[in-house]
Amino acid sequence: MTIKWKKVDHQVSGYQIAYTAAKRQGAKIRYADITEIKDRNRTSKTMRITSTYVRYMVWIRVYKKTGGKTYYSEWSDFVEAWRD
């Protein structure tokens, strides 16, 4: 699965991608994970999907590290993807 987004023009440190998976429509979410993209110029991420899960939900946000603190934006609306 390849996730693509538009580059943020402001000075950010990177992106975070959160994703979940479920085995079928209406099924309980089985796991959730957050991947950090430290390259602020990157605009895509390829992720391995397993054959046991068919429904994926993905969110993205930016973050900025400054003065020893990390500031996060709000999470985007989720995008849902289905494996055939």
N, C-alpha and C positions, 0 to 999 in steps of 0.2 A: 504494500500500500504506500503510495507517495502522497505526502501532504504538502501543499503549496500555499504560500501566502504572499501578500504584497510587502515589500520592504518599507519599514518605518523611516521617514526622513529625519526625525529628531535623533539626537544623540542618545542611543540606548546601548546597553551592554550586551543584550542578547534576547532570546525568546525562550519561553517555556511552552511545551506541548503536553497537554493532558489527554489521555485516552482511556476508554473503557471498552469492554467487550461482553457480549452475551451470546448464549447458544441459539436463541430463537426469539422471535417477536414476543414481547411481553415477559420474557424471562428475566430473572434476577441478574444484575450485573455481577460478573464473576471476579473481576479484578479491576484495579485502576492503577495507572502509572503516570509519572511525570518525567518527561525527557527535557533536559536543558540544552539549548543551542547557544553556545558562547560566541559564535561568529555573527555579528550584527548585520553583515552583508549577505548572509545566506538566506535563501527564500524557499527552500524545500527540504524535506527529510523523508527518506525511504525507510519504512518500518516493516519488519517481517510479521506476517499474520499467520495464524495457525488454522489448520483445517477444521478444528472443533468449534470455532467461533464464527458466527455468521453476521452479527450486528456489531458495528463499531461506532462510537461517538467520540468526537475530537473537539478540543477547545485549544485556544492559543492566547498568550498574553506576552507583553514585553516587560523587561525589567531593566533597571539602571542601578549600578553600584557607584556610590559616591560617598566620600568621607567615612568609610567603614560601615555604611549602612546600605541595605538593598531595598529599593522601592519597586513595587509591582503595580502594573495596570490592572484593571478589572479583566476577568476572563471574557473572551468573545462568546457569542452565542455558539451553541454546539452545531457541528455538522455531522450528519448521520451517514454512514456508509454500510452497504450490504455486500456480502460476498455471495456470489451465485452458487 
